[in-house]
Amino acid sequence: MLFTTMETERLIIREFEAGDWMDVHRYASDVRVTKYTLWGPNEEEDSKAFIQFCMEDQQKINRDEYSLAVENKYTGEFLGGVNIIFMGSNAEIGYCFHPDYWGKGYASEAASAMLKFGFEQPEVHRIYATCRPGNVGSSKVMKRIGMTQEGVLREHVFYNGEYHSSLLFSVLKQEYQTR
């Protein structure tokens, strides 16, 4: 699938570029952002490596992962990132934004755009997302974009010396199309 820049009411969603690593690092090195992630806080080298991975991934012919930059359409400010990973009839979305832009609806707007992009692919039947149980803001985003909480994945992932649980949300193509 070829990705072209997407525009929403307030956002531009585009491929990451080499110079974006500094903007990514601004939020990826922030402990408030990484409190509920399974990565970080990033060192500069981690943020550079992430951008390098994204740029290499952009060159794949049979691409199944899209990690994308999110900008304010009117100011050009770099807000954060979104991603979608395709796995047959399923896809997983995610998002991460600088704290200065939390609570302003940007994550919901960008995540909604990922749902649209995902369900434009004929084979995709279900899109899901997860968050740590304490991440109330992320849970609200998933509910706001029409996802249903399916349950809790109990201690399903080991990171940083301990097991972590996740809340699991999803939306089916027919639910998305009828809302």
C-alpha positions as CSV (number, residue, x, y, z in Angstrom):
1,M,0.0,0.0,0.0
2,L,1.2,3.4,-0.9
3,F,0.7,6.1,1.8
4,T,0.1,9.7,0.8
5,T,-0.2,12.5,3.2
6,M,-3.6,12.7,4.9
7,E,-5.3,15.8,6.1
8,T,-8.0,16.1,8.7
9,E,-9.8,19.1,10.0
10,R,-6.8,20.3,12.0
11,L,-4.0,17.9,11.1
12,I,-1.5,16.8,8.5
13,I,-0.4,13.2,8.8
14,R,2.7,12.4,6.8
15,E,5.7,10.1,6.6
16,F,8.5,10.8,9.1
17,E,11.6,12.6,7.7
18,A,15.2,12.5,8.9
19,G,15.0,15.9,10.6
20,D,12.0,14.8,12.7
21,W,14.1,13.0,15.2
22,M,14.5,16.1,17.4
23,D,10.7,16.7,17.5
24,V,10.2,13.0,18.3
25,H,12.8,13.2,21.0
26,R,11.0,16.1,22.7
27,Y,8.2,13.8,23.6
28,A,9.8,10.4,23.6
29,S,12.3,11.5,26.2
30,D,9.6,12.8,28.6
31,V,8.8,10.5,31.5
32,R,5.2,11.7,31.5
33,V,4.8,10.3,28.0
34,T,6.7,7.0,28.6
35,K,5.0,6.3,31.9
36,Y,2.6,3.8,30.2
37,T,4.7,2.8,27.2
38,L,6.8,-0.3,26.7
39,W,9.8,1.9,25.6
40,G,11.6,4.9,26.7
41,P,12.3,7.4,28.0
42,N,14.4,7.7,24.9
43,E,18.0,8.8,24.7
44,E,18.9,10.8,21.6
45,E,20.2,7.7,19.9
46,D,16.9,5.9,20.4
47,S,15.0,8.7,18.7
48,K,17.4,8.8,15.8
49,A,17.1,5.0,15.5
50,F,13.3,5.2,15.5
51,I,13.4,7.7,12.6
52,Q,15.9,5.5,10.8
53,F,13.6,2.5,11.2
54,C,10.6,4.5,9.8
55,M,12.6,5.8,6.8
56,E,13.8,2.2,6.0
57,D,10.2,0.9,6.4
58,Q,8.9,3.5,4.0
59,Q,11.0,1.9,1.2
60,K,9.5,-1.6,1.6
61,I,7.4,-2.9,-1.3
62,N,5.2,-5.1,0.9
63,R,4.9,-2.7,3.7
64,D,2.6,-3.6,6.7
65,E,3.6,-0.9,9.2
66,Y,3.1,2.9,8.9
67,S,4.5,5.1,11.6
68,L,3.6,8.6,10.7
69,A,4.2,12.2,11.9
70,V,1.3,14.4,13.0
71,E,1.5,18.2,12.5
72,N,-0.9,21.0,13.1
73,K,-2.3,21.9,9.7
74,Y,-2.4,25.7,10.5
75,T,0.8,26.3,12.5
76,G,3.1,23.5,11.2
77,E,3.8,22.5,14.8
78,F,5.0,18.9,15.3
79,L,2.4,17.3,17.7
80,G,3.3,13.6,17.8
81,G,2.9,10.4,15.9
82,V,0.5,7.7,15.0
83,N,0.9,4.2,13.6
84,I,-1.0,1.3,12.1
85,I,0.3,-2.2,11.6
86,F,-1.6,-4.5,9.3
87,M,-1.8,-8.2,10.1
88,G,-4.1,-10.0,7.6
89,S,-7.7,-9.1,8.5
90,N,-6.6,-7.3,11.6
91,A,-4.8,-4.0,12.2
92,E,-3.4,-2.3,15.3
93,I,-3.3,1.4,15.8
94,G,-1.3,3.5,18.2
95,Y,-0.5,7.2,19.0
96,C,1.8,9.2,21.0
97,F,1.8,13.0,21.5
98,H,3.8,15.6,23.3
99,P,2.1,16.6,26.6
100,D,1.6,20.2,25.4
101,Y,-1.0,18.8,23.1
102,W,-2.8,16.4,25.4
103,G,-6.5,17.0,26.0
104,K,-7.1,19.0,22.8
105,G,-8.6,16.2,20.7
106,Y,-5.5,15.8,18.5
107,A,-5.0,12.1,19.4
108,S,-8.6,11.3,18.7
109,E,-8.5,13.1,15.4
110,A,-5.3,11.3,14.3
111,A,-6.5,7.9,15.5
112,S,-9.7,8.4,13.6
113,A,-7.7,9.0,10.5
114,M,-5.8,5.8,11.1
115,L,-9.2,3.9,11.3
116,K,-10.2,5.4,8.0
117,F,-6.9,4.5,6.4
118,G,-7.1,1.0,7.9
119,F,-10.7,0.2,6.8
120,E,-10.0,1.5,3.3
121,Q,-7.9,-1.7,2.9
122,P,-10.4,-4.4,1.6
123,E,-8.9,-7.2,3.7
124,V,-9.2,-5.4,7.1
125,H,-12.1,-6.5,9.2
126,R,-11.0,-5.4,12.7
127,I,-8.8,-2.7,14.1
128,Y,-7.7,-2.8,17.7
129,A,-5.6,-0.8,20.1
130,T,-4.2,-1.4,23.7
131,C,-3.2,0.8,26.6
132,R,-2.0,0.2,30.1
133,P,-4.9,0.2,32.6
134,G,-3.7,3.4,34.3
135,N,-3.6,5.4,31.0
136,V,-7.1,7.0,31.3
137,G,-6.4,9.5,28.6
138,S,-5.6,6.8,26.0
139,S,-8.7,4.8,27.1
140,K,-10.8,7.9,26.5
141,V,-9.4,8.3,23.0
142,M,-10.2,4.8,22.0
143,K,-13.8,5.1,23.3
144,R,-14.2,8.5,21.6
145,I,-13.3,7.1,18.2
146,G,-15.9,4.3,18.5
147,M,-13.8,1.4,19.8
148,T,-15.3,-1.1,22.3
149,Q,-13.4,-2.4,25.3
150,E,-13.1,-6.1,24.8
151,G,-11.3,-6.9,28.0
152,V,-7.9,-7.0,29.8
153,L,-4.9,-8.8,28.6
154,R,-3.5,-9.8,32.0
155,E,0.3,-9.5,32.4
156,H,0.8,-10.4,28.8
157,V,4.0,-8.5,28.2
158,F,7.3,-8.4,30.1
159,Y,9.2,-5.1,30.1
160,N,11.7,-3.5,32.4
161,G,11.7,-6.3,34.9
162,E,8.0,-6.8,35.3
163,Y,4.8,-8.0,33.6
164,H,2.3,-5.5,32.3
165,S,-1.4,-5.8,31.6
166,S,-3.2,-4.0,28.8
167,L,-6.8,-2.9,28.1
168,L,-7.9,-4.2,24.7
169,F,-10.2,-2.1,22.5
170,S,-11.4,-2.8,19.0
171,V,-13.9,-1.8,16.2
172,L,-15.2,-3.9,13.4
173,K,-15.5,-2.7,9.9
174,Q,-19.3,-2.9,9.9
175,E,-19.5,-1.0,13.1
176,Y,-17.2,1.7,11.7
177,Q,-19.2,1.9,8.5
178,T,-22.5,2.3,10.2
179,R,-21.6,5.0,12.7
